[in-house]
Amino acid sequence: MYMDAVVVAGIATVVLVVLFFVGVGIFVMRDQKAHGNKQQKKDMEAGKKAA
């Protein structure tokens, strides 16, 4: 397969986008672990059902 600069740039772009979304997912999971219980307590105090 002929590897042109455009092909390498395209592959690099796809890899960077995937890594970005994996990083966002990891951030959201860690943030939810750190702050998830606080929101559940607020919901219980307000009389809402916990999911």
Buried (B, 14 or more C-beta within 10 A) or exposed (E): EEEEEEEEEEEEEEEEEEEEEEEEEEEEEEEEEEEEEEEEEEEEEEEEEEE
